[in-house]
Amino acid sequence: MTTTHSDIPSVLQRIVATKVEELKAAREALSLEDLQAQVAADDKPRRGFAAALRAAGTKENGIGIIAEIKKASPSKGIINHNFTPALFAQQYEQAGASCLSVLTDRDYFQGNDSYLIQAANTSSLPILRKDFMIDVYQIYQSYLMGADCILLIMACLDDAQVQELHALSIELGMDVLIEVHTQSELERALQLPRSVHNIYGINNRDLNTFDVDLQNTLDLKNILNDALATDSAEQKPLIVTESGIHSSDDIRLMLNNEIQHFLIGEQFMKTDHPGQALQSLLAGVAADG
């Protein structure tokens, strides 16, 4: 099954259209060939995003948190008015996050490439570049920024695009968070080559209604596990639940259903001290247990 742009919910259509224009400007400022040459000259090792999540799963609480650094969103506007990416990265690391996610989209999330660079310079945690990837140019850009993992959103990519971006990311040594919202997107995602670099992100937000339902993760997790049941132990799928995780009860629900990894942003970022919010959440889970 191939997704066409006419199938994409309107907010994603607008974002993808903006990305197309951004890429035109970026290529005029720096050609793809020159960008590739910069990447070839950069030998900075990646920090192992998927490996960090796997390691978290073996620890006492078994929880891997991808803590997000996000200033704003299209639906909520500005979420954090005292936005300090470098400080938040340090806070999250001290509070027990396994990885970071940094929004770099400018027009819709008020992000910036520099936010990822700041986080990478002040924290040792592996970092996901959270943006809307539609072109190989962005994969090379992400590498130069210091990203350890990139996001591929099945809802805004066709099959040929996702195959190309997935292959290039792994070739460059980066991990890939493959985000799905529906069973049909998951079925398409499962056509990608199996790899220890793959992380399957199940988003609980309906892109058409923006409603959030944690049951989405539980339903799609079963389909994913069944499809990959014959994979070797070291390639057992890493599953991350995204959107709607607000409390220790939410985390306990997922843990009881063998989901150990969580991407959480807004719940932390709406506070004055995101690291403290993460610490409190983990303490609540420990108390429940």
Order of alpha helices (4+ residues) and beta strands (2+ residues): alpha-alpha-alpha-beta-beta-beta-alpha-beta-alpha-beta-alpha-beta-alpha-beta-alpha-beta-alpha-beta-alpha-beta-alpha-alpha
